[in-house]
Amino acid sequence: MSTPISHATLEQLFLNARTHSHWQPRPVEDEVLRQLFDLLKQCPTSANCSPGRFVFVKGEAAKQKLKPCLAPGNVDKTMAAPVCVIVAHDLQFYDHLPKLFPHADAKSWFAGNEALIQTTAFRNGTLQGAYLILAARSLGLDCGPMSGFDNAAVDAAFFPDGRFKSNFLINLGYGEADKLFPRSPRFNFDDACQIL
């Protein structure tokens, strides 16, 4: 039976974890990014459809390609981050279902159903982006997720064949904790939840 994780782990993943905008000049090694994916891929998606696709923008040429797609307020922090992840989803994810969900003909559930494809890819790709944040935090990385960018421009620059669609961005690295703002307020349980 599973047991609750330690309070220190809860602090690292949730209670003390913050959205960072300032970064130490410390690289994120490729092996850490591989570990990050190996963690997030274990988390659940509908019929194991796993539509999330992740572009780890690290190199200078790739950063310069991303730069004009960013909202002005996000340029400096993204250029300073060791890595910026483009969280995207594959609109042909269902082609992989014979491998990923072999116990049913799940591909037939989606083929030709454009509305279901769009909804499933977006929902589950978003979930996988959230899993990425928790996986990164579990490996000692800080995150700066954001949506201030031009999706169409990112898609044209990085996914010109139209198969993948960008959703949001996550800056990754080792944050400058002394430059954080105070944590913003959060809802109480009764503000956001019901038990029926």
FIKOLZA-1660 file (N, C-alpha, C; in steps of 0.1 Angstrom, whole numbers, plus 5000, padded with zeros to 4 digits):
% residues 196
   i   px   py   pz ch aa at
   1 5008 4988 5000  A  M  N
   1 5000 5000 5000  A  M CA
   1 5009 5013 5000  A  M  C
   2 5005 5023 4992  A  S  N
   2 5012 5035 4992  A  S CA
   2 5011 5043 5005  A  S  C
   3 5022 5050 5009  A  T  N
   3 5021 5058 5021  A  T CA
   3 5024 5072 5016  A  T  C
   4 5019 5082 5024  A  P  N
   4 5021 5096 5021  A  P CA
   4 5036 5099 5020  A  P  C
   5 5040 5108 5011  A  I  N
   5 5054 5112 5009  A  I CA
   5 5057 5122 5021  A  I  C
   6 5070 5124 5023  A  S  N
   6 5074 5132 5034  A  S CA
   6 5070 5147 5032  A  S  C
   7 5070 5154 5043  A  H  N
   7 5066 5168 5043  A  H CA
   7 5077 5176 5035  A  H  C
   8 5089 5172 5036  A  A  N
   8 5100 5179 5028  A  A CA
   8 5097 5177 5013  A  A  C
   9 5093 5166 5009  A  T  N
   9 5090 5164 4995  A  T CA
   9 5077 5172 4991  A  T  C
  10 5067 5173 4999  A  L  N
  10 5056 5181 4996  A  L CA
  10 5060 5196 4995  A  L  C
  11 5069 5200 5003  A  E  N
  11 5075 5214 5002  A  E CA
  11 5081 5216 4989  A  E  C
  12 5090 5206 4984  A  Q  N
  12 5097 5208 4972  A  Q CA
  12 5087 5208 4960  A  Q  C
  13 5077 5200 4960  A  L  N
  13 5068 5199 4948  A  L CA
  13 5057 5209 4949  A  L  C
  14 5052 5213 4960  A  F  N
  14 5041 5222 4961  A  F CA
  14 5042 5234 4970  A  F  C
  15 5045 5232 4983  A  L  N
  15 5043 5242 4993  A  L CA
  15 5054 5253 4992  A  L  C
  16 5066 5250 4988  A  N  N
  16 5076 5260 4987  A  N CA
  16 5080 5263 4972  A  N  C
  17 5075 5255 4963  A  A  N
  17 5078 5257 4949  A  A CA
  17 5071 5269 4944  A  A  C
  18 5079 5276 4935  A  R  N
  18 5074 5289 4930  A  R CA
  18 5076 5290 4915  A  R  C
  19 5069 5300 4909  A  T  N
  19 5072 5303 4895  A  T CA
  19 5084 5313 4894  A  T  C
  20 5094 5309 4887  A  H  N
  20 5106 5317 4887  A  H CA
  20 5107 5325 4874  A  H  C
  21 5113 5337 4875  A  S  N
  21 5116 5345 4863  A  S CA
  21 5130 5349 4862  A  S  C
  22 5138 5346 4873  A  H  N
  22 5153 5350 4873  A  H CA
  22 5160 5337 4875  A  H  C
  23 5171 5335 4868  A  W  N
  23 5178 5322 4867  A  W CA
  23 5193 5324 4870  A  W  C
  24 5198 5314 4877  A  Q  N
  24 5212 5312 4879  A  Q CA
  24 5219 5309 4866  A  Q  C
  25 5231 5313 4864  A  P  N
  25 5239 5309 4851  A  P CA
  25 5244 5295 4853  A  P  C
  26 5235 5286 4854  A  R  N
  26 5239 5272 4856  A  R CA
  26 5231 5263 4846  A  R  C
  27 5238 5255 4838  A  P  N
  27 5231 5248 4828  A  P CA
  27 5223 5236 4833  A  P  C
  28 5213 5232 4825  A  V  N
  28 5205 5220 4827  A  V CA
  28 5210 5210 4818  A  V  C
  29 5216 5199 4823  A  E  N
  29 5222 5189 4814  A  E CA
  29 5211 5181 4807  A  E  C
  30 5215 5176 4795  A  D  N
  30 5205 5168 4787  A  D CA
  30 5201 5156 4794  A  D  C
  31 5209 5150 4802  A  E  N
  31 5205 5138 4810  A  E CA
  31 5194 5141 4819  A  E  C
  32 5194 5153 4825  A  V  N
  32 5183 5157 4835  A  V CA
  32 5170 5158 4827  A  V  C
  33 5171 5163 4815  A  L  N
  33 5159 5164 4806  A  L CA
  33 5153 5151 4803  A  L  C
  34 5162 5141 4800  A  R  N
  34 5158 5128 4797  A  R CA
  34 5151 5121 4810  A  R  C
  35 5157 5123 4821  A  Q  N
  35 5151 5118 4834  A  Q CA
  35 5137 5124 4836  A  Q  C
  36 5136 5137 4833  A  L  N
  36 5124 5144 4835  A  L CA
  36 5113 5138 4826  A  L  C
  37 5116 5135 4813  A  F  N
  37 5106 5129 4805  A  F CA
  37 5103 5115 4810  A  F  C
  38 5113 5107 4814  A  D  N
  38 5110 5094 4819  A  D CA
  38 5101 5093 4831  A  D  C
  39 5101 5104 4839  A  L  N
  39 5091 5105 4850  A  L CA
  39 5077 5109 4845  A  L  C
  40 5077 5120 4837  A  L  N
  40 5063 5125 4833  A  L CA
  40 5056 5115 4824  A  L  C
  41 5063 5106 4817  A  K  N
  41 5056 5097 4808  A  K CA
  41 5049 5086 4815  A  K  C
  42 5052 5084 4828  A  Q  N
  42 5045 5074 4836  A  Q CA
  42 5031 5078 4841  A  Q  C
  43 5028 5091 4840  A  C  N
  43 5016 5096 4845  A  C CA
  43 5004 5094 4836  A  C  C
  44 4992 5094 4841  A  P  N
  44 4980 5089 4833  A  P CA
  44 4976 5099 4822  A  P  C
  45 4972 5094 4811  A  T  N
  45 4965 5101 4800  A  T CA
  45 4953 5092 4795  A  T  C
  46 4943 5098 4789  A  S  N
  46 4932 5090 4784  A  S CA
  46 4936 5079 4775  A  S  C
  47 4933 5067 4778  A  A  N
  47 4937 5055 4770  A  A CA
  47 4952 5055 4767  A  A  C
  48 4960 5060 4776  A  N  N
  48 4974 5061 4775  A  N CA
  48 4978 5068 4762  A  N  C
  49 4970 5078 4757  A  C  N
  49 4972 5084 4744  A  C CA
  49 4985 5092 4743  A  C  C
  50 4990 5098 4754  A  S  N
  50 5003 5104 4755  A  S CA
  50 5005 5114 4743  A  S  C
  51 4996 5124 4741  A  P  N
  51 4998 5133 4729  A  P CA
  51 5008 5144 4732  A  P  C
  52 5013 5146 4744  A  G  N
  52 5023 5156 4747  A  G CA
  52 5036 5155 4739  A  G  C
  53 5040 5166 4733  A  R  N
  53 5053 5167 4726  A  R CA
  53 5061 5178 4732  A  R  C
  54 5074 5177 4734  A  F  N
  54 5081 5186 4742  A  F CA
  54 5094 5190 4734  A  F  C
  55 5095 5203 4731  A  V  N
  55 5108 5208 4725  A  V CA
  55 5115 5216 4735  A  V  C
  56 5127 5211 4739  A  F  N
  56 5136 5217 4748  A  F CA
  56 5145 5227 4741  A  F  C
  57 5142 5239 4742  A  V  N
  57 5149 5250 4735  A  V CA
  57 5161 5254 4744  A  V  C
  58 5173 5250 4740  A  K  N
  58 5185 5252 4748  A  K CA
  58 5195 5260 4740  A  K  C
  59 5198 5257 4728  A  G  N
  59 5208 5263 4720  A  G CA
  59 5205 5277 4716  A  G  C
  60 5215 5285 4713  A  E  N
  60 5214 5299 4710  A  E CA
  60 5205 5301 4697  A  E  C
  61 5208 5292 4687  A  A  N
  61 5200 5294 4674  A  A CA
  61 5185 5291 4677  A  A  C
  62 5182 5281 4685  A  A  N
  62 5168 5278 4688  A  A CA
  62 5162 5289 4696  A  A  C
  63 5169 5295 4706  A  K  N
  63 5164 5306 4714  A  K CA
  63 5161 5318 4705  A  K  C
  64 5170 5321 4695  A  Q  N
  64 5167 5332 4687  A  Q CA
  64 5155 5330 4678  A  Q  C
  65 5152 5317 4674  A  K  N
  65 5140 5314 4667  A  K CA
  65 5128 5316 4675  A  K  C
  66 5129 5313 4688  A  L  N
  66 5117 5315 4697  A  L CA
  66 5115 5329 4701  A  L  C
  67 5126 5337 4702  A  K  N
  67 5125 5351 4707  A  K CA
  67 5114 5359 4701  A  K  C
  68 5113 5360 4688  A  P  N
  68 5103 5369 4682  A  P CA
  68 5088 5364 4684  A  P  C
  69 5087 5352 4689  A  C  N
  69 5073 5347 4692  A  C CA
  69 5068 5351 4706  A  C  C
  70 5077 5356 4714  A  L  N
  70 5074 5359 4728  A  L CA
  70 5068 5372 4730  A  L  C
  71 5059 5373 4740  A  A  N
  71 5054 5386 4744  A  A CA
  71 5066 5394 4750  A  A  C
  72 5066 5408 4748  A  P  N
  72 5077 5416 4753  A  P CA
  72 5081 5413 4767  A  P  C
  73 5072 5411 4776  A  G  N
  73 5075 5409 4790  A  G CA
  73 5081 5396 4793  A  G  C
  74 5081 5387 4784  A  N  N
  74 5086 5373 4786  A  N CA
  74 5100 5371 4779  A  N  C
  75 5105 5381 4772  A  V  N
  75 5117 5379 4764  A  V CA
  75 5129 5377 4773  A  V  C
  76 5132 5386 4782  A  D  N
  76 5144 5386 4789  A  D CA
  76 5145 5373 4798  A  D  C
  77 5134 5370 4805  A  K  N
  77 5135 5358 4814  A  K CA
  77 5136 5345 4806  A  K  C
  78 5130 5345 4794  A  T  N
  78 5132 5333 4786  A  T CA
  78 5145 5331 4780  A  T  C
  79 5151 5342 4775  A  M  N
  79 5165 5342 4770  A  M CA
  79 5175 5339 4781  A  M  C
  80 5172 5343 4793  A  A  N
  80 5181 5340 4804  A  A CA
  80 5180 5326 4809  A  A  C
  81 5168 5319 4807  A  A  N
  81 5166 5306 4813  A  A CA
  81 5175 5296 4805  A  A  C
  82 5180 5286 4812  A  P  N
  82 5189 5276 4806  A  P CA
  82 5181 5268 4795  A  P  C
  83 5168 5266 4798  A  V  N
  83 5159 5258 4789  A  V CA
  83 5146 5265 4788  A  V  C
  84 5139 5265 4777  A  C  N
  84 5125 5268 4776  A  C CA
  84 5119 5256 4769  A  C  C
  85 5109 5251 4775  A  V  N
  85 5102 5239 4769  A  V CA
  85 5089 5244 4762  A  V  C
  86 5088 5240 4749  A  I  N
  86 5075 5242 4742  A  I CA
  86 5067 5230 4745  A  I  C
  87 5056 5232 4752  A  V  N
  87 5047 5221 4755  A  V CA
  87 5037 5221 4744  A  V  C
  88 5036 5210 4736  A  A  N
  88 5028 5209 4725  A  A CA
  88 5020 5196 4725  A  A  C
  89 5011 5194 4716  A  H  N
  89 5004 5181 4715  A  H CA
  89 5003 5177 4700  A  H  C
  90 5003 5164 4698  A  D  N
  90 5003 5157 4685  A  D CA
  90 4989 5155 4681  A  D  C
  91 4984 5161 4670  A  L  N
  91 4971 5159 4665  A  L CA
  91 4969 5145 4658  A  L  C
  92 4979 5138 4657  A  Q  N
  92 4978 5124 4651  A  Q CA
  92 4983 5114 4662  A  Q  C
  93 4981 5118 4675  A  F  N
  93 4984 5109 4686  A  F CA
  93 4978 5095 4684  A  F  C
  94 4966 5094 4678  A  Y  N
  94 4959 5082 4678  A  Y CA
  94 4966 5071 4669  A  Y  C
  95 4975 5076 4660  A  D  N
  95 4983 5066 4652  A  D CA
  95 4991 5057 4661  A  D  C
  96 4995 5062 4673  A  H  N
  96 5003 5054 4682  A  H CA
  96 4995 5045 4691  A  H  C
  97 4982 5046 4691  A  L  N
  97 4974 5038 4701  A  L CA
  97 4975 5023 4699  A  L  C
  98 4977 5017 4687  A  P  N
  98 4979 5003 4687  A  P CA
  98 4991 4998 4696  A  P  C
  99 5001 5007 4697  A  K  N
  99 5013 5004 4705  A  K CA
  99 5010 5007 4720  A  K  C
 100 5004 5019 4722  A  L  N
 100 5003 5024 4736  A  L CA
 100 4991 5019 4743  A  L  C
 101 4981 5014 4736  A  F  N
 101 4969 5009 4742  A  F CA
 101 4964 4997 4735  A  F  C
 102 4972 4986 4735  A  P  N
 102 4970 4974 4727  A  P CA
 102 4958 4965 4730  A  P  C
 103 4952 4968 4741  A  H  N
 103 4941 4959 4745  A  H CA
 103 4927 4963 4739  A  H  C
 104 4927 4973 4731  A  A  N
 104 4915 4977 4724  A  A CA
 104 4918 4984 4711  A  A  C
 105 4908 4985 4703  A  D  N
 105 4911 4992 4690  A  D CA
 105 4908 5007 4692  A  D  C
 106 4916 5013 4701  A  A  N
 106 4914 5027 4705  A  A CA
 106 4916 5037 4693  A  A  C
 107 4924 5033 4683  A  K  N
 107 4926 5042 4672  A  K CA
 107 4913 5045 4665  A  K  C
 108 4904 5035 4664  A  S  N
 108 4891 5037 4657  A  S CA
 108 4882 5047 4664  A  S  C
 109 4885 5049 4677  A  W  N
 109 4876 5058 4685  A  W CA
 109 4879 5073 4680  A  W  C
 110 4890 5075 4675  A  F  N
 110 4894 5089 4671  A  F CA
 110 4895 5092 4656  A  F  C
 111 4899 5082 4648  A  A  N
 111 4901 5084 4634  A  A CA
 111 4888 5090 4628  A  A  C
 112 4890 5102 4621  A  G  N
 112 4878 5108 4615  A  G CA
 112 4870 5117 4624  A  G  C
 113 4872 5116 4637  A  N  N
 113 4864 5124 4647  A  N CA
 113 4872 5136 4651  A  N  C
 114 4872 5147 4643  A  E  N
 114 4881 5158 4645  A  E CA
 114 4879 5165 4659  A  E  C
 115 4866 5166 4663  A  A  N
 115 4864 5173 4675  A  A CA
 115 4869 5165 4687  A  A  C
 116 4868 5152 4687  A  L  N
 116 4874 5144 4697  A  L CA
 116 4889 5144 4697  A  L  C
 117 4895 5144 4685  A  I  N
 117 4909 5145 4684  A  I CA
 117 4914 5157 4691  A  I  C
 118 4908 5169 4687  A  Q  N
 118 4913 5182 4692  A  Q CA
 118 4911 5182 4707  A  Q  C
 119 4900 5178 4713  A  T  N
 119 4898 5179 4727  A  T CA
 119 4907 5170 4735  A  T  C
 120 4908 5158 4730  A  T  N
 120 4917 5148 4737  A  T CA
 120 4931 5152 4736  A  T  C
 121 4936 5156 4725  A  A  N
 121 4950 5160 4724  A  A CA
 121 4953 5172 4733  A  A  C
 122 4944 5182 4733  A  F  N
 122 4947 5194 4741  A  F CA
 122 4946 5191 4756  A  F  C
 123 4936 5184 4760  A  R  N
 123 4934 5181 4774  A  R CA
 123 4946 5173 4779  A  R  C
 124 4949 5162 4773  A  N  N
 124 4959 5153 4778  A  N CA
 124 4973 5159 4776  A  N  C
 125 4976 5166 4765  A  G  N
 125 4988 5173 4764  A  G CA
 125 4990 5183 4775  A  G  C
 126 4980 5190 4779  A  T  N
 126 4980 5200 4790  A  T CA
 126 4984 5192 4803  A  T  C
 127 4977 5181 4805  A  L  N
 127 4980 5173 4817  A  L CA
 127 4995 5169 4817  A  L  C
 128 5000 5165 4806  A  Q  N
 128 5014 5161 4805  A  Q CA
 128 5024 5173 4808  A  Q  C
 129 5020 5185 4804  A  G  N
 129 5027 5197 4807  A  G CA
 129 5028 5199 4822  A  G  C
 130 5017 5197 4829  A  A  N
 130 5016 5198 4843  A  A CA
 130 5025 5188 4850  A  A  C
 131 5024 5175 4845  A  Y  N
 131 5033 5165 4850  A  Y CA
 131 5048 5169 4848  A  Y  C
 132 5051 5175 4837  A  L  N
 132 5065 5180 4835  A  L CA
 132 5069 5189 4846  A  L  C
 133 5061 5198 4850  A  I  N
 133 5064 5208 4861  A  I CA
 133 5067 5200 4873  A  I  C
 134 5059 5190 4877  A  L  N
 134 5062 5183 4889  A  L CA
 134 5074 5174 4888  A  L  C
 135 5076 5168 4876  A  A  N
 135 5088 5160 4874  A  A CA
 135 5101 5169 4875  A  A  C
 136 5100 5181 4869  A  A  N
 136 5111 5190 4870  A  A CA
 136 5114 5194 4885  A  A  C
 137 5104 5197 4892  A  R  N
 137 5106 5201 4906  A  R CA
 137 5112 5189 4914  A  R  C
 138 5107 5177 4911  A  S  N
 138 5112 5165 4918  A  S CA
 138 5127 5163 4915  A  S  C
 139 5132 5168 4904  A  L  N
 139 5146 5166 4901  A  L CA
 139 5155 5178 4905  A  L  C
 140 5149 5187 4912  A  G  N
 140 5156 5199 4918  A  G CA
 140 5156 5211 4908  A  G  C
 141 5148 5211 4898  A  L  N
 141 5147 5222 4889  A  L CA
 141 5136 5232 4893  A  L  C
 142 5138 5244 4889  A  D  N
 142 5127 5254 4891  A  D CA
 142 5120 5256 4878  A  D  C
 143 5108 5261 4878  A  C  N
 143 5100 5262 4866  A  C CA
 143 5094 5276 4865  A  C  C
 144 5092 5281 4853  A  G  N
 144 5085 5293 4850  A  G CA
 144 5075 5292 4839  A  G  C
 145 5064 5285 4841  A  P  N
 145 5054 5283 4831  A  P CA
 145 5047 5296 4827  A  P  C
 146 5044 5297 4814  A  M  N
 146 5038 5310 4809  A  M CA
 146 5030 5307 4796  A  M  C
 147 5021 5316 4793  A  S  N
 147 5013 5316 4781  A  S CA
 147 5014 5329 4773  A  S  C
 148 5024 5337 4776  A  G  N
 148 5025 5350 4769  A  G CA
 148 5034 5348 4757  A  G  C
 149 5028 5343 4746  A  F  N
 149 5036 5341 4734  A  F CA
 149 5025 5339 4723  A  F  C
 150 5030 5340 4710  A  D  N
 150 5022 5339 4699  A  D CA
 150 5022 5324 4694  A  D  C
 151 5011 5317 4697  A  N  N
 151 5011 5302 4694  A  N CA
 151 5013 5300 4679  A  N  C
 152 5006 5308 4671  A  A  N
 152 5007 5306 4656  A  A CA
 152 5022 5308 4651  A  A  C
 153 5029 5318 4657  A  A  N
 153 5043 5320 4653  A  A CA
 153 5051 5309 4658  A  A  C
 154 5049 5304 4670  A  V  N
 154 5057 5292 4675  A  V CA
 154 5054 5280 4666  A  V  C
 155 5042 5278 4662  A  D  N
 155 5039 5266 4654  A  D CA
 155 5045 5267 4640  A  D  C
 156 5045 5279 4634  A  A  N
 156 5051 5281 4621  A  A CA
 156 5066 5279 4622  A  A  C
 157 5072 5284 4633  A  A  N
 157 5087 5283 4634  A  A CA
 157 5092 5269 4638  A  A  C
 158 5084 5262 4646  A  F  N
 158 5089 5249 4651  A  F CA
 158 5081 5237 4646  A  F  C
 159 5069 5239 4642  A  F  N
 159 5060 5227 4637  A  F CA
 159 5054 5231 4624  A  F  C
 160 5062 5233 4614  A  P  N
 160 5056 5238 4601  A  P CA
 160 5047 5229 4594  A  P  C
 161 5048 5216 4597  A  D  N
 161 5039 5206 4590  A  D CA
 161 5025 5206 4596  A  D  C
 162 5023 5213 4607  A  G  N
 162 5009 5214 4613  A  G CA
 162 5005 5203 4622  A  G  C
 163 5013 5192 4623  A  R  N
 163 5009 5181 4631  A  R CA
 163 5009 5184 4646  A  R  C
 164 5018 5191 4651  A  F  N
 164 5019 5195 4665  A  F CA
 164 5014 5209 4666  A  F  C
 165 5008 5212 4678  A  K  N
 165 5003 5225 4681  A  K CA
 165 5008 5229 4695  A  K  C
 166 5014 5241 4696  A  S  N
 166 5019 5245 4709  A  S CA
 166 5008 5249 4718  A  S  C
 167 5010 5247 4731  A  N  N
 167 5000 5249 4741  A  N CA
 167 5006 5260 4751  A  N  C
 168 5017 5258 4758  A  F  N
 168 5023 5268 4767  A  F CA
 168 5037 5265 4768  A  F  C
 169 5044 5274 4774  A  L  N
 169 5059 5273 4775  A  L CA
 169 5063 5272 4790  A  L  C
 170 5074 5265 4793  A  I  N
 170 5079 5264 4806  A  I CA
 170 5094 5267 4806  A  I  C
 171 5098 5278 4813  A  N  N
 171 5112 5280 4815  A  N CA
 171 5117 5271 4826  A  N  C
 172 5129 5265 4824  A  L  N
 172 5135 5255 4833  A  L CA
 172 5149 5260 4837  A  L  C
 173 5153 5257 4849  A  G  N
 173 5166 5260 4854  A  G CA
 173 5167 5260 4869  A  G  C
 174 5176 5267 4874  A  Y  N
 174 5178 5269 4888  A  Y CA
 174 5176 5283 4892  A  Y  C
 175 5165 5286 4898  A  G  N
 175 5160 5299 4900  A  G CA
 175 5167 5307 4910  A  G  C
 176 5166 5320 4909  A  E  N
 176 5172 5330 4919  A  E CA
 176 5161 5332 4929  A  E  C
 177 5162 5325 4940  A  A  N
 177 5151 5326 4950  A  A CA
 177 5150 5339 4957  A  A  C
 178 5161 5347 4958  A  D  N
 178 5161 5360 4964  A  D CA
 178 5154 5370 4955  A  D  C
 179 5150 5367 4943  A  K  N
 179 5143 5376 4934  A  K CA
 179 5128 5373 4932  A  K  C
 180 5123 5364 4941  A  L  N
 180 5109 5360 4940  A  L CA
 180 5101 5371 4946  A  L  C
 181 5089 5373 4940  A  F  N
 181 5079 5381 4947  A  F CA
 181 5072 5373 4958  A  F  C
 182 5066 5379 4968  A  P  N
 182 5058 5372 4978  A  P CA
 182 5048 5363 4971  A  P  C
 183 5045 5352 4976  A  R  N
 183 5035 5343 4970  A  R CA
 183 5021 5350 4970  A  R  C
 184 5015 5348 4958  A  S  N
 184 5001 5354 4957  A  S CA
 184 4991 5346 4965  A  S  C
 185 4980 5352 4968  A  P  N
 185 4970 5345 4976  A  P CA
 185 4964 5333 4968  A  P  C
 186 4959 5323 4976  A  R  N
 186 4953 5311 4970  A  R CA
 186 4939 5310 4977  A  R  C
 187 4930 5303 4970  A  F  N
 187 4917 5301 4975  A  F CA
 187 4918 5291 4987  A  F  C
 188 4908 5293 4996  A  N  N
 188 4906 5282 5006  A  N CA
 188 4898 5271 5000  A  N  C
 189 4897 5260 5007  A  F  N
 189 4890 5248 5003  A  F CA
 189 4876 5252 4999  A  F  C
 190 4869 5259 5008  A  D  N
 190 4855 5262 5007  A  D CA
 190 4852 5272 4995  A  D  C
 191 4862 5279 4991  A  D  N
 191 4861 5288 4980  A  D CA
 191 4860 5281 4966  A  D  C
 192 4866 5269 4966  A  A  N
 192 4868 5263 4953  A  A CA
 192 4863 5248 4952  A  A  C
 193 4859 5243 4963  A  C  N
 193 4856 5229 4964  A  C CA
 193 4842 5226 4970  A  C  C
 194 4837 5215 4967  A  Q  N
 194 4825 5209 4973  A  Q CA
 194 4827 5194 4976  A  Q  C
 195 4821 5190 4986  A  I  N
 195 4821 5175 4989  A  I CA
 195 4806 5172 4989  A  I  C
 196 4802 5164 4980  A  L  N
 196 4787 5160 4978  A  L CA
 196 4785 5146 4983  A  L  C
% end
